[in-house]
């Protein structure tokens, strides 16, 4: 019985020893494996390169380029400033500006930091330059901006940590020239000439008018709005041109149409005709009334006029009528007789 217990203890001890040895071996193999993996990682880390140059002892984070694009609008004649991604110059290896203009070959401007060297390719426009020395700032400038500078401007910066890109879609703004004039039949025309982008035209008083657009080769647009006002009795109209650069309004006093002018002339002539007739009638009445009064006064003041007018006829009658002569003799004899008789009486 005692031997049986000793045999069991021996077996248990042997199993424990085997288990401990296996654990020790397993731990040693794992440690060796981890050390090998770390060494491989170091070897791989030291063998990474950027743009073909070895970067021993430095960790690289190369990945897809960081790219940002924005839209930029600048009025013609102003100065435009284009910035690269904000990166410390000490980490910049190479900077390249790519310029793509309308109907022109692409242009490049590059700066290499390690050699402090700049290069240009197909860049002939002297208004597009570095804003300062490339070793101080990587900014590009356009001074002054012209309508031909419409296009794409992209800055790509190469660093040990990766490539960064910032692009600009540049749009040059051109304010239009505004004109307002009246054509025949009270039709008014408002024009916004050679604007970029196209302008908007509105009217005061408000009205739906005919609008046309004309596109030019340089990218500008002329907008024309035509409004007939022949049937609208308004003394003046205003045209407002709205544009991203500025707003401008012009006013115009309308001339009267031919039919309206004739009607107004007739209306203005009627009172004048009445006034002339009234004045003429008054003068005629006054004149006739004065003539009648003058004739009456002359008749009353000279009653012998009729006698004077009858005297030639009376004398003629007296000279040619024998009865008149006989009566006159009898009358004269009677007068003389009465005078004689009177004289005798007085004598007696």
Protein Blocks (a to p, Z undefined) as FASTA:
>chain_A
ZZmmmmmmmmmmmmmmmmmmmmmmmmmmmmmmmmmmmmmmmmmmmmpceehiacehiacf
bdcdddddddddddehiacddddddddfklpmbdcdddddehiacddddddfklopacde
hiabfkbccfbdfkloccdcdddddfklgccdddddddfkbccddddddddddddddddd
ddehhiacdddehiaddddddddddddddddddddfkopacddddddfklpccfbdcddd
ddfkbccdddddddddfklmmmmmmmmmmmmmmmmmmmmmmmmmmmmmmmmmmmmmmmmm
mmmlmmmmmmmmmmmmmmmmmklmmmmmmmmmmmmmmmmmmmmmmmZZ
